């Protein structure tokens, strides 16, 4: 089960997506479906079929976003978090072979389309949470075990948006 947490930025992005889908995408697609339906035979009408499918996808995403926004708990930055990896933290970590990685611990709904965001429920995030700079972290996955050292930790403060 996913932890129902989200950063303020993530919450705002989900809310903006819902607003865009509901106020822009859905009305445009509905107009296209109505127009295509007025042309007659719907069974061989590609415009009608495509836009009906798109409308179903929009409605599915709108339902998901509405439910998600109700259940998600926004975790805002607090200066008490400094110096420790907690929810919303950016971490620069280094593996024993010298490979460096910069990641941010966020909620599940925020990780898509971002290669530098990791879910708070991931093995990497679970290993990082609660640690401090220079702590060694052991990340165990089905594939392997990796050893990382935390090089830096920082947070995006409300003023840095």
C-alpha positions as CSV (number, residue, x, y, z in Angstrom):
1,X,0.0,0.0,0.0
2,X,1.2,3.5,-0.9
3,X,1.9,6.1,1.8
4,X,-0.6,8.9,1.1
5,X,1.8,11.8,1.3
6,X,2.6,14.6,-1.2
7,X,4.7,17.7,-1.2
8,X,3.0,21.1,-1.5
9,X,4.5,21.4,-5.1
10,X,3.1,17.9,-6.0
11,X,-0.3,18.7,-4.6
12,X,-0.5,21.9,-6.6
13,X,0.6,20.1,-9.8
14,X,-2.1,17.4,-9.3
15,X,-4.7,20.1,-8.6
16,X,-3.6,22.1,-11.7
17,X,-3.8,18.9,-13.9
18,X,-7.3,18.2,-12.6
19,X,-8.4,21.8,-13.3
20,X,-6.9,21.7,-16.8
21,X,-8.5,18.4,-17.7
22,X,-11.9,19.4,-16.4
23,X,-12.0,23.0,-17.7
24,X,-10.1,22.7,-21.0
25,X,-9.5,19.1,-22.2
26,X,-12.8,17.6,-21.4
27,X,-15.0,20.4,-23.0
28,X,-12.9,20.4,-26.1
29,X,-13.1,16.6,-26.5
30,X,-16.8,16.6,-25.8
31,X,-17.3,19.1,-28.6
32,X,-15.4,16.9,-31.0
33,X,-17.4,13.8,-30.0
34,X,-20.6,15.7,-30.5
35,X,-19.4,17.0,-33.9
36,X,-18.3,13.5,-35.0
37,X,-21.6,11.9,-33.8
38,X,-23.5,14.4,-36.0
39,X,-21.8,13.0,-39.1
40,X,-23.9,9.9,-39.0
41,X,-22.7,6.3,-38.8
42,X,-20.6,6.1,-35.6
43,X,-19.3,2.5,-36.2
44,X,-16.9,3.5,-39.0
45,X,-16.3,7.1,-37.8
46,X,-12.6,7.3,-36.7
47,X,-13.0,10.8,-35.2
48,X,-15.9,9.7,-33.1
49,X,-14.2,6.5,-31.9
50,X,-10.9,8.2,-31.1
51,X,-12.5,11.1,-29.2
52,X,-14.8,8.8,-27.3
53,X,-11.8,6.8,-26.2
54,X,-10.0,10.0,-25.2
55,X,-13.0,11.2,-23.3
56,X,-13.0,7.9,-21.3
57,X,-9.3,8.4,-20.5
58,X,-9.9,12.0,-19.4
59,X,-12.8,10.9,-17.2
60,X,-10.7,8.1,-15.7
61,X,-7.9,10.4,-14.8
62,X,-10.3,13.0,-13.4
63,X,-11.8,10.4,-11.1
64,X,-8.4,9.3,-10.0
65,X,-7.2,12.8,-9.3
66,X,-10.3,13.7,-7.3
67,X,-9.9,10.7,-5.1
68,X,-6.2,11.2,-4.8
69,X,-6.5,14.9,-3.8
70,X,-9.0,13.9,-1.1
71,X,-6.8,11.2,0.5
72,X,-3.4,12.8,0.1
73,X,-1.8,14.6,3.1
74,X,0.3,17.6,2.2
75,X,3.7,17.7,4.0
76,X,5.1,21.2,4.1
77,X,8.7,22.1,4.7
78,X,9.6,22.7,8.4
79,X,13.0,24.0,9.5
80,X,13.1,21.1,12.1
81,X,13.8,18.8,9.1
82,X,17.2,20.3,8.4
83,X,20.2,18.0,8.5
84,X,18.1,14.8,8.2
85,X,16.6,13.1,5.2
86,X,12.9,13.3,5.6
87,X,9.9,13.6,3.3
88,X,10.6,16.2,0.6
89,X,14.4,16.2,1.0
90,X,16.8,16.4,-1.8
91,X,19.8,14.1,-1.3
92,X,23.1,13.9,-3.1
93,X,24.5,10.4,-2.5
94,X,27.6,8.6,-3.7
95,X,28.1,4.9,-4.2
96,X,31.4,3.2,-3.2
97,X,32.4,3.1,-6.9
98,X,32.2,6.9,-7.2
99,X,28.8,7.1,-8.9
100,X,26.8,10.1,-7.7
101,X,23.1,10.5,-7.7
102,X,20.8,13.3,-6.7
103,X,17.2,12.4,-5.7
104,X,14.2,13.8,-3.9
105,X,12.0,11.8,-1.5
106,X,8.4,12.4,-2.5
107,X,5.0,10.8,-2.7
108,X,4.1,8.1,-5.2
109,X,1.9,10.5,-7.3
110,X,4.8,12.8,-7.9
111,X,7.4,10.4,-9.3
112,X,6.1,10.2,-12.9
113,X,8.0,12.1,-15.6
114,X,10.8,12.8,-13.1
115,X,13.9,10.6,-13.0
116,X,15.3,12.5,-9.9
117,X,12.2,11.8,-7.7
118,X,11.9,8.6,-5.7
119,X,8.8,7.4,-3.9
120,X,8.9,7.4,-0.1
121,X,7.9,3.8,-0.4
122,X,10.9,2.7,-2.5
123,X,13.8,0.7,-1.0
124,X,16.2,3.7,-1.6
125,X,13.9,6.2,0.2
126,X,13.3,3.8,3.1
127,X,17.1,3.4,3.5
128,X,17.7,7.2,3.3
129,X,14.9,8.5,5.6
130,X,16.2,9.5,9.0
131,X,19.9,9.5,8.0
132,X,22.3,12.5,8.0
133,X,25.2,13.7,6.0
134,X,28.2,11.2,5.9
135,X,25.9,8.3,7.0
136,X,26.3,5.1,5.0
137,X,23.1,3.7,3.6
138,X,22.5,0.1,2.6
139,X,19.9,-0.3,-0.2
140,X,18.7,-3.8,-0.7
141,X,16.7,-4.8,-3.7
142,X,15.8,-8.1,-5.4
143,X,18.7,-7.5,-7.8
144,X,21.5,-6.4,-5.5
145,X,22.7,-4.7,-2.4
146,X,24.3,-1.3,-2.8
147,X,26.2,0.9,-0.3
148,X,25.8,4.7,-0.6
149,X,27.1,7.6,1.4
150,X,25.0,10.8,1.9
151,X,27.0,13.7,0.6
152,X,24.5,16.5,1.0
153,X,20.9,17.2,2.1
154,X,18.7,20.2,1.3
155,X,15.1,21.2,1.2
156,X,13.2,23.5,-1.1
157,X,11.8,26.1,1.3
158,X,8.6,28.0,0.5
159,X,10.6,31.0,-0.6
160,X,12.6,28.9,-3.2
161,X,9.6,28.1,-5.3
